[in-house]
Amino acid sequence: MSGIPEGDPDVGGEGWRAASERALYGPGGFFVREAPAAHFRTAVHASPLFAGAVAELLLRVDEALGRPPALALVDVGAGRGELAAGVLAALPPEPAGRLRVYAVERAPRPAGLDPRVAWRSAPPAGAVGLLFANEWLDNVPLDVAEVDEAGVARLVLVDGAGGERLGPPVAGADADWLRRWWPLDGAPPGTRAEIGLPRDLAWAGACSSLARGLAVAVDYAHTRERRPPLGTLTGYRDGREVRPVPDGGCDLTAHVALDSCAGAGGRLLSQRDALRALGVDGARPPLESASRDPAGYLRRLARAGEAAELTDPAGLGGFSWLVEPVGIRDPLA
């Protein structure tokens, strides 16, 4: 049964999309005010191996493009620029000299960031290179629908304290999206869906900014065959999962229906498979090398441990990658 009451949609509350937009990105919003790394840990923060893998992917894109005079790295949802700085540090001098780095973020530019990184609120038009969006789409606000006692999918309305109630039936383009990507017909009362249309549009816009190259989105995700019946909307604060409240005091996130985002040439693969294809392998070094080179053995062992964390299917390796070539062959194929 539905756990929240139905009420007059014109009395108090608003959809989760509008509430999250204000709470995360409005004046004094969570991501405008807070550094993401202070509240949750991503693969970028887990190990420099991740930035090294993105640098390797950028080199493959560069080769597929024929080594253009100006090669772009567009880091969408850049946080405080950690990935952009890590990729710059990992690249050889020659491609680094041709590289134009754009960090796309709605927060102000952080102090001390490498001056080679251009800070922007939107991707540059006509870039040639790699557009990489690591845990960006999960923070693109969306609305939530819930099935009522009559079997009708209704918008979930929320107030500033996180209280919820059912609003009007889902209609228009949102209803069309649900029918195609997260159908609720015949679902029991209380079943939820997160309406991913804003994310589809955001990703299509990001991809369209590339003239040629590769667009990659990395996120916790699900596909049409395995949608979570109660949704995934939650909050994070200080490294802990908390109740989602749109008051600006916590991250608000939901897993991504990446299959709906994918364009005609896009494909999904696990982070485990993607990173292994880019040379990140958690295999331990041979034990006999410890006696010949103890310090080197310890360095390789530490690297193997970091790689194992990045590729663990029960952890960071469980992320999905959406890979979309734009005018080039797929460098991960």
Secondary structure, 3 states (H helix, E strand, C coil): CCCCCECCCCCCCEEHHHHHHHHHHCCCCHHHHCCHHHCCCCHHHHCHHHHHHHHHHHHHHHHHCCCCCCEEEEEECCCCCHHHHHHHHHCCHHHHHHEEEEEECCCCCCCCCCCCEEEECCCCCCEEEEEEEECCHHHCCCEEEEECCCCCEEEEEECCCCCEEEEEECCHHHHHHHHHHCCCCCCCCCCEEEECHHHHHHHHHHHHCEEEEEEEEEECECCHHHCCCCCCCEEEECCEEECCCCCCCCEEECCECHHHHCCCCCEEEEHHHHHHHCCCCCCCCCCCHHHHCHHHHHHHHHHHHHHHHHHCCCCHHHCEEEEEEECCCCCCC
